[in-house]
């Protein structure tokens, strides 16, 4: 199956970011010096060369506003500490290693998050923060109650909460 536009965009953004890291750390993968670029190019596999060519073409074909967004994200990434950069790279590698179905679920959840109104995002962040302020025992109790609630029928949820039983997530499964 081919890549979706979202996967292509994520892949391209991360390639640009990672290439920038190489340059920032003194690895001449994309330096202005053509001799240095040629030396690195020789060590790439044919598949890596093809992928870089394809991503470069995709980048060149992008509208200016998308290129600007990638550059902005790259600059933001560069401003992070090395630890934060390493964490992001590690998380991306973990994401890439996931089965396609799990990647799709994550992308769908991310898209739902992006579509939420700012007030709903604020509320979710606040609840997340509150949860992480709880002791491990309190967190486990909360998780257990949530799992019990999820197993209830909509009618059972309604009798417990006095609401529609959707639990604030619009009835979506997470």
Secondary structure in CASP SS format (residue, H / E / C, confidence):
PFRMAT SS
TARGET T0000
AUTHOR 0000-0000-0000
METHOD secondary structure of the structure
MODEL  1
X C 1.00
X C 1.00
X C 1.00
X C 1.00
X H 1.00
X H 1.00
X H 1.00
X H 1.00
X H 1.00
X H 1.00
X H 1.00
X H 1.00
X H 1.00
X H 1.00
X H 1.00
X H 1.00
X H 1.00
X H 1.00
X H 1.00
X H 1.00
X H 1.00
X H 1.00
X H 1.00
X H 1.00
X C 1.00
X C 1.00
X C 1.00
X H 1.00
X H 1.00
X H 1.00
X C 1.00
X C 1.00
X C 1.00
X H 1.00
X H 1.00
X H 1.00
X H 1.00
X H 1.00
X H 1.00
X H 1.00
X H 1.00
X H 1.00
X C 1.00
X C 1.00
X C 1.00
X H 1.00
X H 1.00
X H 1.00
X H 1.00
X H 1.00
X H 1.00
X H 1.00
X H 1.00
X H 1.00
X H 1.00
X H 1.00
X H 1.00
X H 1.00
X H 1.00
X H 1.00
X H 1.00
X C 1.00
X C 1.00
X H 1.00
X H 1.00
X H 1.00
X H 1.00
X H 1.00
X H 1.00
X H 1.00
X H 1.00
X H 1.00
X H 1.00
X H 1.00
X H 1.00
X H 1.00
X H 1.00
X H 1.00
X C 1.00
X C 1.00
X C 1.00
X H 1.00
X H 1.00
X H 1.00
X H 1.00
X H 1.00
X H 1.00
X H 1.00
X H 1.00
X H 1.00
X H 1.00
X H 1.00
X H 1.00
X H 1.00
X H 1.00
X H 1.00
X H 1.00
X C 1.00
X C 1.00
X H 1.00
X H 1.00
X H 1.00
X H 1.00
X H 1.00
X H 1.00
X H 1.00
X H 1.00
X H 1.00
X H 1.00
X H 1.00
X H 1.00
X H 1.00
X H 1.00
X H 1.00
X H 1.00
X C 1.00
X C 1.00
X H 1.00
X H 1.00
X H 1.00
X H 1.00
X H 1.00
X H 1.00
X H 1.00
X H 1.00
X H 1.00
X H 1.00
X H 1.00
X H 1.00
X H 1.00
X H 1.00
X H 1.00
X H 1.00
X C 1.00
X C 1.00
X H 1.00
X H 1.00
X H 1.00
X H 1.00
X H 1.00
X H 1.00
X H 1.00
X H 1.00
X H 1.00
X H 1.00
X H 1.00
X H 1.00
X H 1.00
X H 1.00
X H 1.00
X H 1.00
X C 1.00
X C 1.00
X H 1.00
X H 1.00
X H 1.00
X H 1.00
X H 1.00
X H 1.00
X H 1.00
X H 1.00
X C 1.00
X C 1.00
X C 1.00
X C 1.00
X C 1.00
X C 1.00
X C 1.00
X C 1.00
X C 1.00
X C 1.00
X C 1.00
X C 1.00
X C 1.00
END
